[in-house]
Amino acid sequence: MLYYNAIRRATGSPVLRAVCAQILADEVPHVQLQCERLAVLLHNRSRTRYHLTMLTHRILFLVVVLLVWAGHHRALRAGGYTWTHYRRTAYAKMRRAWQRMDPHRYVWT
């Protein structure tokens, strides 16, 4: 999502801005659905397996953050993201997603 936001901010093309805005708007419910689905899948895991899964998720997220920056840093910079701003924003968004995928925040019937 940060990539499309950077492209939207960096371009002068109204069409590309509209496409990026639509992609960003479409992603909001998609991310919510995926977080809720992961909460369902994590619900019956033991405490140990849950924590190991989340640790693995955090490690993989770090790898993705690094790879996206390596591959797209020019576009991200053009959209106003320094490495620090990009990393902080990415982690802030992911922290909210991790909270939404926590099965303890839902009532299970």
All heavy atoms as an XYZ file, in Angstrom:
917
protein
N       0.826     -1.196      0.000
C       0.000      0.000      0.000
C       0.866      1.254      0.000
O       0.499      2.254     -0.619
C      -0.951     -0.016      1.193
C      -2.034     -1.091      1.072
S      -3.141     -1.222      2.492
C      -4.066      0.284      2.339
N       2.009      1.195      0.671
C       2.878      2.367      0.683
C       3.410      2.675     -0.711
O       3.559      3.840     -1.085
C       4.045      2.151      1.645
C       3.687      1.985      3.118
C       4.928      1.748      3.943
C       2.922      3.170      3.615
N       3.684      1.636     -1.468
C       4.186      1.823     -2.824
C       3.168      2.587     -3.673
O       3.521      3.563     -4.345
C       4.511      0.468     -3.458
C       4.900      0.570     -4.904
C       6.180      0.980     -5.262
C       3.992      0.282     -5.912
C       6.555      1.091     -6.592
C       4.351      0.391     -7.245
C       5.628      0.796     -7.578
O       5.995      0.908     -8.894
N       1.916      2.166     -3.646
C       0.892      2.848     -4.444
C       0.639      4.261     -3.938
O       0.337      5.156     -4.720
C      -0.398      2.034     -4.496
C      -0.241      0.829     -5.368
C      -0.153     -0.435     -4.821
C      -0.140      0.953     -6.751
C       0.026     -1.549     -5.632
C       0.034     -0.147     -7.559
C       0.126     -1.397     -6.992
O       0.303     -2.482     -7.803
N       0.770      4.465     -2.661
C       0.649      5.813     -2.124
C       1.800      6.686     -2.626
O       1.592      7.845     -3.002
C       0.607      5.797     -0.600
C       0.275      7.159     -0.039
O      -0.649      7.828     -0.486
N       1.058      7.591      0.931
N       3.003      6.120     -2.659
C       4.157      6.872     -3.160
C       3.985      7.213     -4.636
O       4.248      8.343     -5.058
C       5.440      6.064     -2.940
N       3.535      6.251     -5.430
C       3.315      6.502     -6.854
C       2.241      7.573     -7.041
O       2.393      8.496     -7.851
C       2.915      5.201     -7.584
C       4.050      4.179     -7.527
C       2.482      5.471     -9.016
C       5.327      4.627     -8.193
N       1.165      7.465     -6.272
C       0.078      8.454     -6.361
C       0.596      9.859     -6.051
O       0.261     10.820     -6.740
C      -1.045      8.079     -5.382
C      -2.254      8.993     -5.437
C      -3.272      8.641     -4.368
N      -2.733      8.673     -3.021
C      -2.548      9.782     -2.298
N      -2.876     10.963     -2.787
N      -2.046      9.728     -1.080
N       1.436      9.964     -5.034
C       1.963     11.265     -4.638
C       3.018     11.792     -5.616
O       3.166     13.001     -5.766
C       2.541     11.181     -3.232
C       1.446     11.022     -2.188
C       1.900     10.624     -0.817
N       3.121     11.242     -0.346
C       3.637     11.017      0.845
N       3.046     10.189      1.682
N       4.755     11.603      1.204
N       3.746     10.889     -6.268
C       4.864     11.299     -7.114
C       4.449     11.681     -8.540
O       5.153     12.450     -9.189
C       5.902     10.182     -7.178
N       3.343     11.163     -8.998
C       2.981     11.365    -10.400
C       2.173     12.643    -10.627
O       1.458     13.096     -9.736
C       2.192     10.161    -10.951
O       2.027     10.320    -12.367
C       0.828     10.030    -10.297
N       2.293     13.155    -11.820
C       1.467     14.283    -12.218
C       0.270     13.839    -13.045
O      -0.563     14.655    -13.415
N       0.190     12.550    -13.317
C      -0.881     12.022    -14.150
C      -2.168     11.839    -13.345
O      -2.200     11.049    -12.399
C      -0.462     10.672    -14.744
O      -1.571      9.993    -15.287
N      -3.245     12.514    -13.730
C      -4.516     12.337    -13.024
C      -5.034     10.897    -13.135
O      -5.636     10.381    -12.195
C      -5.471     13.312    -13.701
C      -4.649     14.199    -14.552
C      -3.332     13.547    -14.767
N      -4.789     10.264    -14.266
C      -5.251      8.883    -14.450
C      -4.510      7.955    -13.500
O      -5.122      7.130    -12.811
C      -5.077      8.433    -15.919
C      -5.385      6.951    -16.072
C      -5.952      9.261    -16.834
N      -3.189      8.070    -13.439
C      -2.406      7.214    -12.546
C      -2.749      7.493    -11.084
O      -2.843      6.568    -10.275
C      -0.910      7.399    -12.800
C       0.029      6.455    -12.052
C      -0.370      4.988    -12.247
C       1.466      6.685    -12.492
N      -2.982      8.751    -10.750
C      -3.403      9.074     -9.376
C      -4.737      8.404     -9.045
O      -4.905      7.856     -7.956
C      -3.543     10.580     -9.197
C      -2.247     11.277     -9.024
C      -2.466     12.751     -8.777
N      -1.185     13.409     -8.905
C      -0.875     14.531     -8.317
N      -1.758     15.160     -7.580
N       0.310     15.053     -8.467
N      -5.662      8.444     -9.984
C      -6.974      7.829     -9.760
C      -6.853      6.315     -9.621
O      -7.497      5.713     -8.758
C      -7.927      8.180    -10.898
N      -6.016      5.703    -10.450
C      -5.812      4.247    -10.367
C      -5.212      3.883     -9.010
O      -5.672      2.951     -8.340
C      -4.930      3.746    -11.527
C      -4.478      2.309    -11.296
C      -5.666      3.868    -12.847
N      -4.177      4.607     -8.593
C      -3.550      4.331     -7.300
C      -4.528      4.545     -6.146
O      -4.573      3.747     -5.200
C      -2.312      5.201     -7.110
S      -0.927      4.738     -8.163
N      -5.324      5.598     -6.214
C      -6.319      5.859     -5.168
C      -7.332      4.723     -5.099
O      -7.725      4.296     -4.000
C      -7.014      7.191     -5.420
N      -7.754      4.216     -6.255
C      -8.707      3.107     -6.274
C      -8.084      1.841     -5.700
O      -8.725      1.114     -4.931
C      -9.209      2.844     -7.698
C     -10.312      1.808     -7.756
C     -11.549      2.240     -6.980
O     -12.081      3.310     -7.230
N     -12.003      1.427     -6.044
N      -6.847      1.560     -6.051
C      -6.149      0.393     -5.500
C      -6.062      0.503     -3.981
O      -6.345     -0.458     -3.263
C      -4.749      0.242     -6.124
C      -4.871     -0.202     -7.587
C      -3.891     -0.750     -5.330
C      -3.572     -0.146     -8.368
N      -5.691      1.677     -3.498
C      -5.585      1.880     -2.051
C      -6.935      1.700     -1.365
O      -7.026      1.069     -0.313
C      -5.001      3.261     -1.752
C      -3.527      3.425     -2.111
C      -3.132      4.892     -2.085
C      -2.652      2.598     -1.190
N      -7.983      2.232     -1.950
C      -9.328      2.096     -1.363
C      -9.770      0.637     -1.370
O     -10.375      0.161     -0.404
C     -10.325      2.954     -2.133
N      -9.464     -0.083     -2.446
C      -9.837     -1.499     -2.534
C      -9.081     -2.354     -1.526
O      -9.594     -3.381     -1.077
C      -9.569     -2.032     -3.945
C     -10.508     -1.470     -4.984
O     -11.520     -0.842     -4.599
O     -10.224     -1.637     -6.186
N      -7.871     -1.953     -1.185
C      -7.051     -2.753     -0.282
C      -7.524     -2.709      1.168
O      -7.288     -3.643      1.917
C      -5.584     -2.322     -0.359
C      -4.846     -2.913     -1.536
C      -4.851     -4.435     -1.518
O      -4.353     -5.035     -0.560
O      -5.365     -5.021     -2.478
N      -8.172     -1.637      1.562
C      -8.591     -1.497      2.968
C      -9.485     -2.671      3.401
O      -9.171     -3.360      4.379
C      -9.251     -0.134      3.223
C      -9.880     -0.070      4.610
C      -8.227      0.981      3.043
N     -10.595     -2.958      2.706
C     -11.404     -4.106      3.131
C     -10.702     -5.441      2.896
O     -10.930     -6.404      3.644
C     -12.681     -3.993      2.295
C     -12.347     -3.113      1.154
C     -11.237     -2.216      1.614
N      -9.829     -5.499      1.895
C      -9.089     -6.731      1.640
C      -8.165     -7.061      2.808
O      -8.105     -8.202      3.267
C      -8.290     -6.590      0.342
C      -7.448     -7.768      0.025
N      -6.084     -7.723      0.021
C      -7.783     -9.045     -0.279
C      -5.613     -8.918     -0.277
N      -6.612     -9.735     -0.463
N      -7.463     -6.059      3.302
C      -6.572     -6.267      4.448
C      -7.387     -6.671      5.677
O      -7.004     -7.586      6.413
C      -5.718     -5.009      4.717
C      -4.994     -5.105      6.058
C      -4.725     -4.801      3.579
N      -8.512     -6.024      5.897
C      -9.373     -6.366      7.033
C      -9.825     -7.827      6.945
O      -9.767     -8.566      7.926
C     -10.588     -5.439      7.091
C     -11.529     -5.731      8.237
C     -10.921     -5.469      9.602
O     -10.119     -4.563      9.767
N     -11.296     -6.256     10.585
N     -10.276     -8.237      5.777
C     -10.709     -9.623      5.582
C      -9.571    -10.601      5.853
O      -9.765    -11.615      6.541
C     -11.239     -9.813      4.159
C     -11.593    -11.260      3.780
C     -12.831    -11.709      4.532
C     -11.786    -11.368      2.281
N      -8.387    -10.299      5.330
C      -7.249    -11.196      5.535
C      -6.869    -11.284      7.018
O      -6.549    -12.367      7.516
C      -6.044    -10.727      4.702
C      -6.238    -10.874      3.226
C      -6.439    -12.333      2.815
O      -5.848    -13.237      3.379
N      -7.300    -12.544      1.840
N      -6.919    -10.167      7.719
C      -6.602    -10.181      9.155
C      -7.610    -11.019      9.928
O      -7.232    -11.813     10.800
C      -6.565     -8.758      9.704
S      -5.172     -7.794      9.125
N      -8.876    -10.851      9.612
C      -9.905    -11.640     10.287
C      -9.746    -13.124      9.968
O      -9.918    -13.977     10.840
C     -11.284    -11.148      9.889
C     -11.602     -9.784     10.466
C     -12.873     -9.174      9.912
O     -13.540     -9.797      9.054
O     -13.193     -8.046     10.324
N      -9.405    -13.446      8.734
C      -9.203    -14.842      8.342
C      -8.027    -15.441      9.086
O      -8.075    -16.582      9.547
C      -8.979    -14.917      6.820
C      -9.043    -16.282      6.295
C     -10.506    -16.747      6.302
N     -10.540    -18.180      6.305
C     -11.277    -18.927      7.089
N     -12.078    -18.392      7.970
N     -11.271    -20.223      7.016
N      -6.945    -14.686      9.215
C      -5.785    -15.175      9.963
C      -6.132    -15.365     11.432
O      -5.660    -16.317     12.063
C      -4.605    -14.224      9.797
C      -3.920    -14.330      8.436
C      -2.994    -13.148      8.209
C      -3.162    -15.636      8.309
N      -6.954    -14.502     11.989
C      -7.388    -14.685     13.376
C      -8.138    -16.004     13.528
O      -7.933    -16.729     14.510
C      -8.264    -13.517     13.820
N      -8.975    -16.331     12.564
C      -9.695    -17.618     12.593
C      -8.701    -18.769     12.562
O      -8.812    -19.741     13.325
C     -10.694    -17.719     11.408
C     -11.250    -19.122     11.276
C     -11.810    -16.709     11.578
N      -7.719    -18.678     11.684
C      -6.738    -19.754     11.551
C      -5.839    -19.886     12.782
O      -5.400    -20.981     13.120
C      -5.881    -19.530     10.306
C      -6.626    -19.620      8.982
C      -5.727    -19.183      7.830
C      -7.151    -21.026      8.748
N      -5.583    -18.780     13.451
C      -4.711    -18.794     14.632
C      -5.454    -19.118     15.918
O      -4.833    -19.411     16.939
C      -4.025    -17.429     14.778
C      -3.043    -17.041     13.682
C      -2.638    -15.577     13.829
C      -1.827    -17.948     13.712
N      -6.765    -19.095     15.867
C      -7.591    -19.221     17.066
C      -7.290    -20.471     17.897
O      -7.177    -20.388     19.122
C      -9.069    -19.184     16.682
C     -10.004    -19.479     17.799
N     -10.072    -18.675     18.925
C     -10.889    -20.468     17.993
C     -10.965    -19.176     19.750
N     -11.485    -20.262     19.207
N      -7.149    -21.604     17.286
C      -6.980    -22.849     18.041
C      -5.531    -23.275     18.234
O      -5.276    -24.392     18.672
C      -7.768    -23.973     17.358
C      -9.256    -23.774     17.525
O      -9.725    -23.358     18.581
N     -10.005    -24.032     16.470
N      -4.599    -22.422     17.928
C      -3.188    -22.777     18.126
C      -2.832    -22.679     19.604
O      -3.367    -21.840     20.339
C      -2.283    -21.829     17.357
C      -2.451    -22.015     15.875
C      -1.255    -21.650     15.130
N      -1.509    -22.005     13.733
C      -0.646    -21.851     12.794
N       0.516    -21.347     13.067
N      -0.945    -22.210     11.571
N      -1.913    -23.515     20.000
C      -1.410    -23.417     21.371
C      -0.686    -22.082     21.520
O      -0.296    -21.461     20.526
C      -0.452    -24.563     21.677
O       0.757    -24.394     20.947
N      -0.514    -21.683     22.741
C       0.159    -20.409     23.017
C       1.559    -20.388     22.379
O       1.958    -19.412     21.763
C       0.234    -20.204     24.527
C       0.747    -18.868     24.960
C       0.658    -18.768     26.486
N       0.836    -17.431     26.946
C      -0.124    -16.528     27.085
N      -1.362    -16.844     26.786
N       0.144    -15.328     27.535
N       2.280    -21.495     22.509
C       3.630    -21.592     21.958
C       3.607    -21.502     20.438
O       4.370    -20.736     19.840
C       4.301    -22.912     22.391
O       4.336    -22.944     23.821
C       5.697    -23.033     21.840
N       2.720    -22.263     19.791
C       2.635    -22.226     18.328
C       2.182    -20.855     17.840
O       2.653    -20.379     16.809
C       1.676    -23.302     17.819
C       2.332    -24.664     17.771
C       1.491    -25.689     17.067
N       1.367    -25.331     15.654
C       0.355    -25.691     14.889
N      -0.627    -26.415     15.360
N       0.309    -25.331     13.616
N       1.287    -20.223     18.560
C       0.839    -18.882     18.193
C       2.019    -17.906     18.214
O       2.239    -17.148     17.260
C      -0.274    -18.405     19.128
C      -0.637    -16.960     18.927
C      -1.409    -16.570     17.840
C      -0.180    -15.979     19.799
C      -1.733    -15.236     17.633
C      -0.497    -14.649     19.599
C      -1.270    -14.285     18.524
O      -1.576    -12.961     18.314
N       2.795    -17.922     19.292
C       3.928    -17.004     19.409
C       5.011    -17.303     18.374
O       5.618    -16.367     17.825
C       4.483    -17.003     20.827
C       3.572    -16.316     21.803
N       3.283    -14.972     21.737
C       2.866    -16.793     22.845
C       2.438    -14.649     22.706
N       2.173    -15.744     23.393
N       5.239    -18.563     18.084
C       6.200    -18.916     17.041
C       5.716    -18.447     15.661
O       6.508    -17.957     14.851
C       6.464    -20.422     17.028
C       7.333    -20.957     18.158
C       7.366    -22.479     18.117
C       8.739    -20.381     18.076
N       4.430    -18.593     15.421
C       3.858    -18.126     14.155
C       4.020    -16.620     14.023
O       4.410    -16.117     12.957
C       2.367    -18.511     14.065
O       2.251    -19.927     14.115
C       1.730    -17.983     12.791
N       3.733    -15.892     15.086
C       3.836    -14.429     15.023
C       5.295    -13.984     14.902
O       5.592    -13.018     14.201
C       3.158    -13.801     16.243
C       1.650    -14.050     16.286
S       0.769    -13.730     14.724
C       0.988    -11.980     14.559
N       6.217    -14.692     15.543
C       7.634    -14.378     15.403
C       8.071    -14.580     13.953
O       8.746    -13.726     13.362
C       8.476    -15.249     16.339
C       9.987    -15.099     16.190
C      10.429    -13.680     16.515
C      10.702    -16.119     17.061
N       7.650    -15.688     13.367
C       7.965    -15.955     11.963
C       7.361    -14.879     11.069
O       8.017    -14.402     10.135
C       7.440    -17.349     11.558
O       8.028    -18.321     12.420
C       7.761    -17.665     10.121
N       6.156    -14.485     11.367
C       5.488    -13.435     10.587
C       6.285    -12.137     10.641
O       6.458    -11.456      9.624
C       4.071    -13.238     11.139
C       3.119    -12.667     10.152
N       2.725    -11.362     10.192
C       2.485    -13.235      9.103
C       1.880    -11.129      9.196
N       1.723    -12.242      8.525
N       6.778    -11.793     11.816
C       7.545    -10.554     11.979
C       8.877    -10.616     11.223
O       9.303     -9.632     10.611
C       7.744    -10.255     13.458
C       6.491     -9.671     14.076
C       6.569     -9.604     15.591
N       5.494     -8.845     16.167
C       4.241     -9.244     16.296
N       3.886    -10.436     15.863
N       3.326     -8.486     16.853
N       9.517    -11.763     11.260
C      10.776    -11.927     10.525
C      10.529    -11.806      9.023
O      11.255    -11.098      8.312
C      11.441    -13.272     10.881
C      11.930    -13.240     12.334
C      12.590    -13.590      9.918
C      12.325    -14.600     12.886
N       9.496    -12.479      8.535
C       9.177    -12.409      7.111
C       8.785    -10.989      6.700
O       9.131    -10.533      5.609
C       8.066    -13.398      6.761
C       8.470    -14.871      6.840
C       7.250    -15.765      6.633
C       9.566    -15.201      5.844
N       8.087    -10.279      7.579
C       7.720     -8.898      7.274
C       8.972     -8.036      7.133
O       9.063     -7.217      6.213
C       6.774     -8.327      8.333
C       6.340     -6.928      8.014
C       5.464     -6.682      6.969
C       6.814     -5.849      8.735
C       5.073     -5.389      6.646
C       6.425     -4.561      8.427
C       5.551     -4.325      7.382
N       9.933     -8.216      8.019
C      11.194     -7.474      7.926
C      11.866     -7.742      6.577
O      12.330     -6.813      5.911
C      12.132     -7.848      9.072
C      13.557     -7.297      8.973
C      13.564     -5.773      8.939
C      14.412     -7.834     10.103
N      11.895     -8.999      6.158
C      12.492     -9.353      4.871
C      11.759     -8.636      3.731
O      12.384     -8.063      2.832
C      12.499    -10.884      4.664
C      12.900    -11.253      3.245
C      13.425    -11.552      5.679
N      10.431     -8.634      3.776
C       9.646     -7.973      2.731
C       9.912     -6.469      2.721
O      10.092     -5.873      1.651
C       8.138     -8.270      2.906
C       7.294     -7.363      2.026
C       7.860     -9.727      2.608
N       9.959     -5.853      3.885
C      10.232     -4.416      3.971
C      11.579     -4.102      3.317
O      11.701     -3.160      2.522
C      10.190     -3.929      5.438
C      10.808     -2.548      5.600
C       8.768     -3.932      5.955
N      12.581     -4.904      3.618
C      13.912     -4.693      3.044
C      13.913     -4.897      1.528
O      14.502     -4.108      0.786
C      14.932     -5.618      3.709
C      15.233     -5.322      5.176
C      16.044     -6.452      5.787
C      15.949     -3.988      5.329
N      13.250     -5.956      1.070
C      13.215     -6.241     -0.364
C      12.444     -5.174     -1.147
O      12.863     -4.778     -2.244
C      12.611     -7.621     -0.618
C      13.479     -8.806     -0.212
C      12.705    -10.113     -0.364
C      14.769     -8.838     -1.016
N      11.327     -4.712     -0.603
C      10.562     -3.666     -1.286
C      11.401     -2.389     -1.376
O      11.452     -1.741     -2.421
C       9.204     -3.415     -0.599
C       8.541     -2.154     -1.129
C       8.296     -4.625     -0.786
N      12.075     -2.036     -0.290
C      12.921     -0.843     -0.338
C      14.037     -1.025     -1.361
O      14.306     -0.114     -2.156
C      13.510     -0.530      1.033
C      14.352      0.712      0.982
C      15.713      0.790      0.903
C      13.883      2.066      0.950
N      16.112      2.099      0.835
C      15.011      2.898      0.870
C      12.626      2.640      0.999
C      14.922      4.290      0.825
C      12.523      4.021      0.955
C      13.668      4.841      0.869
N      14.672     -2.174     -1.368
C      15.764     -2.424     -2.307
C      15.292     -2.323     -3.755
O      15.990     -1.778     -4.610
C      16.377     -3.801     -2.049
N      14.114     -2.828     -4.031
C      13.615     -2.838     -5.396
C      12.897     -1.582     -5.841
O      12.794     -1.324     -7.045
N      12.386     -0.808     -4.881
C      11.518      0.316     -5.243
C      11.871      1.620     -4.533
O      11.041      2.527     -4.471
C      10.057     -0.044     -4.943
C       9.586     -1.261     -5.663
N       9.296     -1.260     -7.008
C       9.369     -2.523     -5.233
C       8.907     -2.464     -7.374
N       8.954     -3.250     -6.312
N      13.081      1.723     -4.008
C      13.411      2.916     -3.218
C      13.324      4.211     -4.018
O      12.954      5.244     -3.475
C      14.785      2.781     -2.551
C      15.928      2.695     -3.502
N      16.314      1.507     -4.062
C      16.743      3.649     -3.992
C      17.336      1.723     -4.855
N      17.614      3.011     -4.842
N      13.597      4.154     -5.311
C      13.497      5.392     -6.098
C      12.050      5.877     -6.183
O      11.768      7.069     -6.033
C      14.090      5.200     -7.488
C      15.611      5.083     -7.424
C      16.249      5.127     -8.763
N      15.638      4.164     -9.669
C      16.156      3.754    -10.799
N      17.313      4.233    -11.189
N      15.548      2.879    -11.549
N      11.129      4.958     -6.410
C       9.711      5.339     -6.460
C       9.229      5.793     -5.089
O       8.476      6.767     -4.976
C       8.868      4.166     -6.953
N       9.649      5.083     -4.043
C       9.246      5.463     -2.691
C       9.783      6.851     -2.330
O       9.057      7.673     -1.760
C       9.706      4.405     -1.688
C       8.963      3.073     -1.793
C       9.730      1.963     -1.097
C       7.553      3.188     -1.241
N      11.033      7.101     -2.690
C      11.609      8.428     -2.418
C      10.890      9.514     -3.208
O      10.647     10.609     -2.686
C      13.102      8.430     -2.745
C      13.932      7.776     -1.682
C      15.405      7.978     -1.947
N      16.165      7.376     -0.863
C      17.323      6.790     -1.021
N      17.886      6.732     -2.221
N      17.946      6.271      0.007
N      10.562      9.224     -4.456
C       9.841     10.207     -5.279
C       8.485     10.545     -4.666
O       7.985     11.659     -4.821
C       9.657      9.674     -6.701
N       7.912      9.577     -3.951
C       6.632      9.794     -3.280
C       6.761     10.360     -1.885
O       5.773     10.467     -1.149
N       7.982     10.701     -1.476
C       8.179     11.359     -0.191
C       8.618     10.473      0.957
O       8.656     10.922      2.103
N       8.953      9.227      0.665
C       9.370      8.314      1.724
C      10.889      8.209      1.783
O      11.518      7.774      0.828
C       8.802      6.912      1.498
C       7.321      6.803      1.704
C       6.445      6.818      0.627
C       6.787      6.675      2.983
C       5.078      6.714      0.808
C       5.422      6.574      3.175
C       4.578      6.597      2.087
O       3.225      6.501      2.271
N      11.458      8.606      2.902
C      12.847      8.263      3.189
C      12.836      6.839      3.731
O      11.763      6.287      4.030
C      13.442      9.199      4.252
O      12.712      9.007      5.480
C      13.388     10.654      3.821
N      13.995      6.236      3.902
C      14.050      4.886      4.475
C      13.371      4.871      5.842
O      12.557      3.997      6.133
C      15.489      4.384      4.576
C      15.640      3.249      5.539
C      16.300      3.269      6.728
C      15.090      1.925      5.417
N      16.190      2.045      7.352
C      15.462      1.205      6.569
C      14.311      1.287      4.457
C      15.088     -0.123      6.778
C      13.941     -0.034      4.666
C      14.327     -0.726      5.810
N      13.685      5.840      6.675
C      13.126      5.871      8.026
C      11.619      6.048      7.994
O      10.885      5.340      8.695
C      13.780      6.991      8.851
O      15.197      6.747      8.899
C      13.227      7.041     10.258
N      11.135      6.972      7.180
C       9.691      7.214      7.093
C       8.974      5.976      6.540
O       7.923      5.578      7.052
C       9.424      8.440      6.225
C       7.988      8.803      6.115
N       7.417      9.157      4.927
C       6.991      8.865      7.035
C       6.132      9.412      5.116
N       5.853      9.235      6.383
N       9.544      5.376      5.498
C       8.974      4.163      4.910
C       8.896      3.039      5.953
O       7.846      2.428      6.140
C       9.816      3.733      3.702
C       9.614      2.312      3.285
C       8.438      1.898      2.665
C      10.601      1.356      3.515
C       8.251      0.577      2.289
C      10.428      0.042      3.132
C       9.247     -0.342      2.527
O       9.069     -1.644      2.162
N      10.004      2.787      6.631
C      10.051      1.700      7.620
C       9.066      1.946      8.752
O       8.303      1.048      9.126
C      11.484      1.569      8.165
C      11.671      0.479      9.191
C      13.105      0.429      9.712
N      13.685      1.712     10.051
C      13.480      2.364     11.189
N      12.699      1.851     12.119
N      14.056      3.528     11.419
N       9.039      3.144      9.265
C       8.122      3.456     10.378
C       6.662      3.337      9.951
O       5.830      2.826     10.695
C       8.397      4.854     10.922
C       9.654      4.930     11.741
C       9.877      6.310     12.297
N      11.102      6.337     13.075
C      11.731      7.446     13.418
N      11.236      8.626     13.049
N      12.834      7.392     14.113
N       6.356      3.839      8.756
C       4.987      3.768      8.260
C       4.577      2.326      8.002
O       3.460      1.915      8.348
C       4.830      4.616      6.985
O       5.256      5.950      7.275
C       3.397      4.628      6.496
N       5.474      1.554      7.404
C       5.180      0.147      7.129
C       4.917     -0.608      8.429
O       3.948     -1.372      8.535
C       6.332     -0.502      6.363
N       5.751     -0.397      9.432
C       5.559     -1.086     10.709
C       4.312     -0.596     11.431
O       3.624     -1.402     12.083
C       6.801     -0.971     11.594
C       7.753     -2.109     11.334
C       8.777     -1.974     10.418
C       7.604     -3.337     11.974
C       9.639     -3.025     10.146
C       8.451     -4.383     11.710
C       9.471     -4.223     10.804
O      10.312     -5.272     10.532
N       3.972      0.668     11.331
C       2.752      1.170     11.969
C       1.524      0.492     11.356
O       0.625      0.044     12.079
C       2.654      2.686     11.827
N       1.502      0.394     10.029
C       0.377     -0.271      9.361
C       0.343     -1.754      9.711
O      -0.720     -2.325      9.957
C       0.465     -0.086      7.853
C       0.149      1.325      7.417
C       0.146      1.448      5.912
C      -0.242      2.834      5.477
N      -1.585      3.226      5.853
N       1.515     -2.376      9.763
C       1.550     -3.808     10.059
C       1.191     -4.082     11.512
O       0.541     -5.082     11.806
C       2.939     -4.365      9.720
C       2.973     -5.853      9.618
S       1.948     -6.441      8.251
C       1.180     -7.828      9.018
N       1.579     -3.198     12.416
C       1.180     -3.379     13.829
C      -0.334     -3.385     13.964
O      -0.906     -4.187     14.708
C       1.799     -2.296     14.708
C       3.165     -2.665     15.246
C       3.627     -1.704     16.338
N       3.841     -0.350     15.846
C       4.928      0.064     15.220
N       5.923     -0.758     15.000
N       5.038      1.311     14.819
N      -1.005     -2.497     13.227
C      -2.477     -2.485     13.254
C      -3.024     -3.795     12.683
O      -3.996     -4.349     13.210
C      -3.018     -1.281     12.491
C      -2.853      0.027     13.254
C      -3.598      1.186     12.620
N      -3.117      1.563     11.313
C      -2.096      2.384     11.074
N      -1.435      2.917     12.086
N      -1.740      2.684      9.850
N      -2.405     -4.296     11.642
C      -2.849     -5.577     11.068
C      -2.601     -6.717     12.054
O      -3.460     -7.588     12.224
C      -2.131     -5.843      9.747
N      -1.459     -6.726     12.707
C      -1.184     -7.778     13.703
C      -2.203     -7.728     14.835
O      -2.630     -8.761     15.336
C       0.234     -7.649     14.245
C       1.293     -8.161     13.308
C       1.212     -9.245     12.483
C       2.589     -7.603     13.110
N       2.380     -9.392     11.779
C       3.243     -8.399     12.141
C       3.265     -6.515     13.644
C       4.548     -8.145     11.717
C       4.554     -6.268     13.214
C       5.188     -7.068     12.266
N      -2.605     -6.532     15.227
C      -3.636     -6.428     16.262
C      -4.952     -7.015     15.771
O      -5.637     -7.722     16.501
C      -3.836     -4.962     16.669
C      -2.682     -4.396     17.447
C      -2.784     -2.893     17.637
O      -3.626     -2.230     17.045
N      -1.888     -2.350     18.453
N      -5.316     -6.720     14.508
C      -6.569     -7.244     13.957
C      -6.543     -8.755     13.775
O      -7.588     -9.386     13.783
C      -6.861     -6.587     12.606
C      -7.324     -5.170     12.713
C      -7.751     -4.669     11.341
N      -7.553     -3.247     11.264
C      -6.749     -2.632     10.408
N      -6.088     -3.301      9.514
N      -6.636     -1.337     10.428
N      -5.364     -9.341     13.589
C      -5.306    -10.794     13.400
C      -5.127    -11.547     14.717
O      -5.083    -12.765     14.721
C      -4.235    -11.182     12.376
C      -2.820    -10.971     12.812
S      -1.613    -11.520     11.578
C      -1.735    -10.273     10.345
N      -5.110    -10.835     15.816
C      -5.012    -11.475     17.129
C      -6.350    -12.127     17.473
O      -7.361    -11.434     17.620
C      -4.652    -10.434     18.183
C      -4.476    -11.021     19.566
O      -4.766    -12.221     19.779
O      -4.050    -10.266     20.460
N      -6.371    -13.450     17.600
C      -7.644    -14.120     17.864
C      -8.255    -13.766     19.218
O      -9.455    -13.955     19.425
C      -7.294    -15.607     17.790
C      -5.825    -15.688     17.930
C      -5.260    -14.383     17.478
N      -7.471    -13.211     20.129
C      -7.984    -12.862     21.454
C      -8.881    -11.631     21.429
O      -9.587    -11.366     22.389
C      -6.821    -12.656     22.420
C      -5.995    -13.896     22.590
N      -4.793    -14.069     21.933
C      -6.223    -15.023     23.268
C      -4.306    -15.251     22.240
N      -5.164    -15.855     23.042
N      -8.870    -10.895     20.344
C      -9.726     -9.697     20.280
C     -11.129    -10.002     19.758
O     -11.956     -9.114     19.673
C      -9.052     -8.596     19.473
C      -8.940     -8.899     18.002
C      -8.333     -7.751     17.226
N      -9.358     -6.790     16.890
C      -9.174     -5.490     16.756
N      -7.998     -4.993     16.937
N     -10.156     -4.694     16.415
N     -11.378    -11.246     19.412
C     -12.679    -11.639     18.866
C     -13.430    -12.521     19.859
O     -12.838    -13.191     20.680
C     -12.500    -12.405     17.544
C     -11.860    -11.566     16.465
C     -10.469    -11.564     16.281
C     -12.625    -10.743     15.651
C      -9.884    -10.795     15.290
C     -12.038     -9.972     14.664
C     -10.668     -9.998     14.501
O     -10.086     -9.219     13.525
N     -14.743    -12.513     19.746
C     -15.586    -13.389     20.546
C     -15.913    -14.597     19.681
O     -16.457    -14.466     18.582
C     -16.891    -12.678     20.973
C     -17.801    -13.628     21.721
C     -16.566    -11.439     21.807
N     -15.557    -15.781     20.167
C     -15.758    -17.019     19.403
C     -16.963    -17.755     19.950
O     -17.086    -17.940     21.143
C     -14.510    -17.897     19.481
C     -13.288    -17.175     18.994
C     -12.361    -16.537     19.763
C     -12.886    -16.961     17.644
N     -11.410    -15.945     18.981
C     -11.702    -16.204     17.660
C     -13.420    -17.338     16.415
C     -11.030    -15.816     16.509
C     -12.744    -16.972     15.267
C     -11.574    -16.217     15.310
N     -17.839    -18.139     19.061
C     -19.031    -18.873     19.501
C     -19.051    -20.257     18.900
O     -18.395    -20.578     17.966
C     -20.304    -18.133     19.082
O     -20.292    -17.947     17.672
C     -20.396    -16.799     19.801
